[in-house]
Amino acid sequence: MAALASNPQMLTRQAHGNKKEQFWRKESLNLEKKCGFCVSVYNNEKLGRSHMEKEWRLKAFWSNIAQPTTLEMEPINNVEELDAVLSHARQLSQPIIIEWMASWCRKCIYLKPKLEKLAAEYNNRAKFYYVDVNKVPQTLVKRGNISKMPTIQLWKEDEMKEEVIGGHKGWLVIEEVRELINKYV
């Protein structure tokens, strides 16, 4: 018997067989991930009875849905906004990640959604921002000491600590940024 519903016990199947044992035994097999489906197998056997009962349950479960999967990065448009972001981060003792990008840069555009997913992982421990170098004054670009696109920098206590220049594969860049954050969080 199969049913589709929002009930956590979506699929139940019972099978009976002949087996004699002297005790009740309950076994379970759980295949769990962050979210998706879980299959549980329960075997109930009792000696003296001439049947074995197996119950299969398929459950739907979700991880903590209160936590977002992506956080949109905020733009920094001028030097005053950068100073405000840095002073706020200093008060909270948090590192900030700034992606220096350009709208014409294909790798920059490719990295932005990946960094937004990373921002959700480090929600409340690090803040993520981006700067479009074609739309901001050159004084801001000079303050970041930017020469290549994309450049991802980690800032803490009003100074740039480390950077990753993202000219290689996106997943490698994300892993390098994750390592940077873990050093300073």
N, C-alpha and C positions, 0 to 999 in steps of 0.2 A: 504494500500500500504506500503510495507516495502522495504528498500534498505540498503545494506551494503556498506558504502563508508567512506572515511576519512572526509567527510563533517560533521560539528558539528550537523547538523540537519539530523540525520540518519533515523529516522522513523517519518512519518507524517500521521496522520489519521484525517479525518474530519467526523463529524456526524451532522446531521440536525434533529431538532425536532420542535414541535409547542409549542411556549410559547410567550405570549405578555407581554411586560413591557415597561415603558416609558423612560428608560435610557440605555446607554451602560454600561456594567459592565465587567471588566476584572479581572479574578481571576487566580492565578497561584499557583501551588504546586511544590515546588522544593525539591528533595531528593538529597542532595549533600554530598559527602564524599571527602576524599583527592584526589582520582582519581577513575575513573570508568565511570558510566553512570548516567545521570540525566533525570528524566521524568518531563515534564512540561505540565500542563493541563490549557488551556485557554478557558474561557466561554465568548462569546460575545453575549449579548442579547440586543435587541432594541425594545422598545414599538412601536406598530404600524406595525411592521413586524411580519409575522406569522412563523418565524423560529428562532431557536437557533442554533448557530454554536459552536461546540467544536473542538478544535484543540489539538492534542496530539503530542508532540515532544520528541524524545529521543535523547539526546545529549551526545556525548563522550567528556570528559574533563580530563585533566591531571593536577596534581599539578606542582609546580615549578620543572621542570625536570633538571634545571641547578644545583640543589642541589643534591649531590650524596646520595644514600641510604646506602652505606657502605663505610668506609674508611679503607684501610688495615693498620694494626698496624705495626709500624716499630720495628725492633729488636734492642736490646742493647746487645753488645757482650763483653764489657769490662768496667773497671772502668772509663777509659778516656772518652768513649762515654757517660756514665752516667753523668759525670761531665759537658760535653759539652751540653747535653740535659738540665740539671738543670740550667746552666748559661743562656742558651737561653730562657728558661721559665721564669727565674727571670727578664730578660730584658723586656719580653712581659707582665709580671705580670699575667701569666697564671698558673693554676695548671696542673700537668701531672698525668696521670694514668698509672701505671705499673702493668701488669699481670705477676706474677712470676709463671712459668709453667714448666712442664716436658713433653717430647714427649710421655712418657708411661702413663701419667695421663689422663684417659678418661674424667673426669670432666673438666680438663684444656682445652682439645681439643673441648669439647662441648661449653664452655664459650667463646672461642675466636671469633667465628662469631657473637655472640650476643653482645660482646663488640665492634666489628667493626661497627655494626649498631648503637650502642650508640655513637660511635666516630663521625658518620655522623650527629647525632643530635646536638652534641656539637662542630661542626666544627668551627674553629677560636676562640673558647672560652676555650678549653682544648685539650691537645694532649695526644694520647694514644700510649703506647709502650708495648713490651713484652720482657721477659727474659727467655730463656730456660736454666734452672739451670744445665742441664747436659752438655751444650756446652760452658759454660762460666767459668772463673776462680773462685775459691771458695772465693776469696777476695770480689768479687762483691756480691755473695750470703750472705756473712757475713755482708757486708755493709747494705744490705736490711733487715737483721735480720730475715731471712726466715726459718721457721721450718716445715710448712705444705703447701701442694699444693691443689688447686690453692690459691694464695694470691694476692689480688688486693689492691694496695696501692695508696693513693693520696699524691703526693709530691708538696710542694709549698715553695718557698724561701729556696731552698737547704736542706730542711728537710722533713722527712716523717711525715705527719699530722695525717692521719687515715688509717685504713686498714679493709678489709673484707676478711675473710677466707672462701672460697667458698665450704664448704663441704655439703651445702644444695641445694635445687632446684635452677636451673639456673635463672628462672624469679625472684626469691627472691633476688638472688645475684645482678642481674642487677638493681632492684629497690633500693637496698641499695647503690650501686655505684652511681646511679642517685642522691640520697639524699646527698651523700658526695659531689658530684660535685656542686650541687646547694648551698651548704654551702659556698663554696670557690670561686664561679664564681662571 
